[in-house]
């Protein structure tokens, strides 16, 4: 199975412009993400996909592989599809990796890829049990409910399921936004129109569910750390300092 990992990277972030190029302990965030992806043995190739020449030139400067894509894409999924369509090599699976998680674990990528060893998997992603009560109520933490086959029933910014019966033994899961798709399905979902569920919750994956595509969720116990704002950067730098101090 040939698997390509694609890291969409935009310069014009609303909350943190230029964040792929921010310095984290002597390396840019996009370089740290790229190097973590190279450690995942399940990936055949890793490519950064960007619409910005500054990011493009920077990735080349540290020896990374990069593709310059259209400025008009609405999502990382669309950017991934453009890259796949331009590649001379045929791949079976595409992994869409967030470009703002400098400590993405290779084990998580390998776990996601393993979903495609099962027959008929179209799209895959990750979930993690929620430990903090405030995360259940936090609309910025996307929740997911799955069926007995580990397929998504629904994603929401609300607490799902609603606990009407206090005796129900319910475990809440947050969705971790790394996606895998078969190449054929990726090309199809980029042509879907935005549905009412996606409009209501601002969650792209609801477009796919509403159109009848299945999303398989693998459970991880690894916490992800994303850099969405300058405040997040402070927390990430503390983690990096702690890691460096533990090294002999």
C-alpha positions in Angstrom: 0.0 0.0 0.0 1.5 3.3 -1.1 0.6 6.2 1.3 1.4 9.9 0.8 1.4 12.3 3.7 0.4 15.8 2.8 0.8 18.8 5.1 -1.3 21.7 4.0 0.3 25.0 5.1 -1.2 28.5 4.7 0.5 31.7 5.5 -2.6 33.8 5.8 -4.0 32.4 9.1 -6.7 34.7 10.6 -5.7 34.2 14.2 -1.9 33.7 13.7 -0.6 35.0 10.3 2.6 33.3 9.1 2.5 30.6 11.8 4.1 27.8 9.6 7.3 29.9 9.7 7.4 30.7 13.4 10.5 29.6 15.2 10.2 26.9 17.8 13.5 26.1 19.5 15.6 26.9 16.4 13.3 25.3 13.8 10.2 26.5 12.1 6.9 24.9 13.0 6.5 23.4 9.4 10.0 21.9 9.6 9.1 20.2 12.9 5.9 18.8 11.5 7.7 17.6 8.4 10.4 15.9 10.4 7.9 14.1 12.6 6.1 12.8 9.6 9.3 11.4 8.2 9.5 9.2 11.3 6.2 7.5 10.4 7.3 4.3 8.5 3.8 3.9 7.1 4.3 6.9 4.8 5.8 6.4 1.4 6.3 10.1 0.8 5.8 13.4 2.6 4.9 16.7 0.9 4.1 20.1 2.1 1.3 21.8 0.2 1.2 25.6 0.3 -0.1 28.6 -1.6 2.7 30.9 -0.3 6.1 31.3 -1.9 7.7 32.1 1.4 6.7 28.8 2.8 7.6 27.0 -0.5 11.1 28.4 -0.4 11.6 27.7 3.3 10.7 24.0 2.9 13.1 23.7 0.0 15.8 25.3 2.2 15.7 22.5 4.8 15.5 19.8 2.1 11.8 19.1 2.3 9.5 18.2 -0.6 6.9 20.9 -1.3 4.2 21.7 -3.9 2.9 25.1 -4.7 -0.9 25.0 -4.9 -3.8 27.3 -5.7 -4.7 30.3 -3.5 -8.4 29.6 -3.8 -8.8 26.3 -1.9 -11.3 26.4 0.9 -9.8 23.6 2.9 -6.8 21.4 3.4 -8.7 18.6 1.8 -9.0 20.5 -1.5 -5.3 21.3 -1.3 -4.4 17.6 -0.8 -6.5 16.7 -3.8 -4.7 19.2 -6.1 -1.3 17.7 -5.0 -2.4 14.1 -5.5 -3.7 14.9 -9.0 -0.3 16.4 -10.0 1.8 13.5 -8.7 3.4 11.2 -11.3 3.2 8.2 -8.9 -0.1 6.5 -8.1 -0.9 6.3 -4.4 -3.5 4.3 -2.6 -4.1 6.4 0.5 -3.6 10.1 1.3 -3.0 11.3 4.9 -3.9 14.9 5.5 -1.7 16.1 8.4 -2.2 19.3 10.3 0.6 21.8 9.8 0.2 23.4 13.2 1.1 20.4 15.4 4.9 20.5 15.8 4.9 17.4 18.0 2.6 15.2 15.9 3.4 11.6 17.0 4.5 9.2 14.2 2.6 6.5 16.1 -0.6 8.4 15.5 0.1 8.6 11.8 0.8 4.9 11.7 -2.4 4.1 13.6 -4.4 6.1 11.1 -2.8 4.4 8.1 -3.6 1.0 9.7 -7.3 1.7 9.3 -6.9 1.2 5.6 -5.8 -2.4 6.1 -9.5 -3.1 6.7 -11.8 -3.6 3.7 -14.0 -0.9 2.5 -12.6 1.9 4.6 -13.3 5.2 2.7 -12.1 7.9 5.2 -10.4 7.5 8.5 -9.5 9.8 11.4 -8.7 9.6 15.1 -10.5 10.1 18.4 -9.4 10.4 22.0 -11.3 10.0 25.3 -12.0 13.3 26.9 -10.6 13.6 30.4 -11.7 17.1 31.5 -15.3 18.0 32.1 -14.8 21.5 30.7 -13.7 20.0 27.3 -17.0 18.3 27.0 -18.8 21.7 27.1 -16.1 23.6 25.1 -17.4 24.3 21.5 -13.8 24.5 20.3 -13.3 20.8 21.2 -15.1 18.8 18.5 -16.9 15.7 19.8 -17.6 12.5 17.9 -20.0 9.5 18.5 -19.2 6.2 16.8 -21.2 3.0 16.2 -20.1 -0.5 17.1 -18.1 -0.7 13.8 -16.0 2.4 14.9 -17.7 4.5 12.2 -18.7 8.1 12.9 -22.4 8.6 13.6 -22.0 12.4 14.1 -19.5 15.1 15.0 -20.5 18.2 17.0 -19.2 21.2 18.9 -22.0 20.3 21.4 -21.7 17.6 24.1 -22.9 14.4 22.4 -24.6 12.3 23.4 -26.8 14.4 25.7 -26.8 12.7 29.1 -30.5 12.7 30.0 -30.1 9.5 32.1 -27.4 10.2 34.8 -27.0 6.4 35.2 -25.9 5.9 31.6 -22.2 4.8 31.3 -21.1 7.3 28.7 -17.6 8.1 27.6 -17.0 11.3 25.6 -14.5 11.4 22.8 -12.9 14.4 21.1 -12.1 14.3 17.4 -8.5 14.7 16.4 -8.3 16.5 13.0 -6.0 14.3 11.0 -7.6 12.5 8.1 -6.9 9.7 5.7 -8.7 9.0 2.5 -8.4 6.5 -0.3 -7.4 8.5 -3.4 -10.6 7.7 -5.2 -12.8 9.0 -2.3 -10.6 12.1 -1.9 -11.2 13.1 -5.5 -15.0 12.6 -5.0 -15.5 14.4 -1.8 -13.8 17.6 -3.1 -16.6 17.9 -5.6 -19.4 17.8 -2.9 -21.5 20.9 -2.2 -21.6 22.3 1.4 -24.5 20.8 3.2 -26.7 22.2 6.0 -25.0 20.3 8.8 -21.6 21.7 7.8 -23.1 25.2 7.7 -24.5 24.8 11.1 -21.4 23.4 12.9 -18.6 24.7 10.6 -17.2 21.1 10.4 -16.1 19.9 7.0 -16.5 16.2 7.9 -20.2 16.6 8.2 -20.4 17.2 4.5 -19.1 13.8 3.9 -21.4 12.1 6.4 -24.4 13.9 5.0 -23.5 12.6 1.6 -23.3 9.0 2.8 -19.5 8.5 3.1 -18.3 6.5 6.1 -15.6 7.7 8.4 -13.7 5.1 10.5 -12.3 6.4 13.8 -9.2 4.8 15.4 -8.7 5.5 19.1 -5.5 7.1 20.3 -4.3 7.9 23.8 -1.8 10.4 22.7 -2.6 14.1 23.3 -2.2 16.5 20.4 -1.0 20.1 20.8 -1.9 22.6 18.1 -0.6 26.1 17.7 -3.6 28.3 16.8 -2.7 31.5 18.6 0.5 33.2 19.9 -0.6 32.0 23.4 -0.4 28.4 22.2 3.2 29.0 21.1 4.2 29.8 24.7 2.8 26.5 25.9 4.6 24.6 23.0 7.9 26.2 23.9 7.5 25.1 27.5 7.0 21.5 26.3 10.0 21.7 24.0 12.2 23.1 26.9 11.0 20.3 29.2 11.8 17.6 26.5 15.3 19.1 26.0 16.0 19.1 29.8 15.1 15.4 30.0 17.5 14.5 27.3 21.0 13.2 28.5 
